[in-house]
C-alpha cells in the first residue's frame, strides 16, 4: 500500500518547485509499493483532517490494478517546511552568501 515516503515527498517537492505541478513520476519511485497510479492533493479547512490516505484496488485474482494516494496540502506543507528549516539550521554555513533572516512569528503570539 502506498504511503507518503521520502521518495514521494522528494518527487512532489521537485515537481511543485520546478514544474509547478503536483505530479508524482511513478518511474522515479524505487519502492514498488509506493508507485502511485492515482494521486490527489486535498484542501481542507482549519478543522479538517490532516495527513494522507492510501487506497489499493485489486482484480478478481487479488492482483493490484491501481494504487492511490491522497495527501492533505497542509500536511505536505508542514513536512516540506520542517525539512527545509532543519536543513537550514544544520547547514547555515551554506547560506551565508544570502543576506536575509527567517523570523518565526508563531513564537511571538500575544494572548
C-alpha positions in Angstrom: 0.0 0.0 0.0 1.5 3.4 -0.9 2.4 5.8 1.8 4.0 9.3 1.9 7.5 8.0 1.6 10.7 10.1 1.4 10.8 9.4 -2.3 7.3 10.6 -2.9 7.9 13.7 -0.8 11.1 14.5 -2.7 9.3 13.8 -6.0 6.4 16.1 -5.1 8.8 18.8 -3.9 10.7 18.7 -7.2 7.6 18.8 -9.4 5.9 21.5 -7.4 9.0 23.8 -7.3 10.4 23.1 -10.8 7.3 22.3 -12.9 4.5 23.9 -10.9 2.5 20.7 -11.0 1.7 18.2 -8.2 2.6 15.1 -10.3 4.3 12.1 -9.0 6.6 10.5 -11.6 6.0 6.8 -10.9 9.1 5.7 -12.7 11.3 7.5 -10.2 9.8 5.7 -7.2 12.1 2.8 -6.4 9.9 1.1 -3.7 7.3 -0.7 -5.8 4.5 -0.5 -3.2 4.8 3.3 -3.3 4.3 3.7 -7.0 1.2 5.7 -7.3 -1.3 5.4 -10.2 -3.7 8.0 -8.9 -2.6 11.0 -6.8 -4.8 13.7 -5.2 -3.9 16.8 -3.2 -6.7 17.6 -0.7 -7.6 21.0 0.6 -9.4 21.2 3.9 -10.4 23.9 6.3 -8.7 24.6 9.6 -10.8 22.0 11.4 -10.4 19.4 8.6 -8.5 16.2 8.7 -4.7 16.1 8.1 -2.3 13.5 6.8 -2.5 11.1 4.0 -4.8 8.2 2.8 -3.8 5.2 0.8 -6.1 3.0 -1.3 -5.4 -0.1 -3.4 -7.7 -1.7 -5.9 -7.5 -5.4 -6.7 -8.8 -7.5 -9.5 -10.7 -10.8 -9.0 -7.4 -12.7 -8.7 -6.2 -10.3 -6.0 -3.6 -8.6 -8.3 -3.1 -4.9 -7.7 -4.6 -2.9 -10.5 -4.4 0.6 -9.1 -2.6 2.3 -6.2 -3.9 5.7 -5.0 -2.7 8.3 -2.5 -4.5 11.3 -1.2 -2.4 13.9 0.6 -3.7 16.9 2.5 -1.9 20.0 1.4 -1.4 21.3 4.9 0.3 18.1 5.9 2.6 18.2 2.8 3.5 21.9 3.5 4.3 21.0 7.1 6.6 18.2 6.1 8.4 20.3 3.4 8.8 23.4 5.6 10.0 21.4 8.6 12.6 19.6 6.4 13.7 23.0 4.9 14.0 24.5 8.3 16.0 21.6 9.7 18.3 21.6 6.7 18.9 25.4 7.1 19.6 25.1 10.8 22.1 22.3 10.3 23.8 23.9 7.3 23.8 27.6 8.0 27.3 28.0 6.5 25.9 27.1 3.1 23.6 30.1 3.3 25.9 32.9 4.4 26.1 34.3 0.9 22.5 35.2 1.1 21.7 38.2 3.4 18.3 37.5 4.9 16.8 36.3 8.1 14.0 33.9 8.9 11.6 35.1 11.6 9.1 32.8 13.2 6.0 34.9 14.2 4.4 31.9 15.9 6.6 32.3 18.9 5.6 36.0 19.3 1.8 35.4 19.7 0.3 37.7 22.3 -2.5 36.3 24.3 
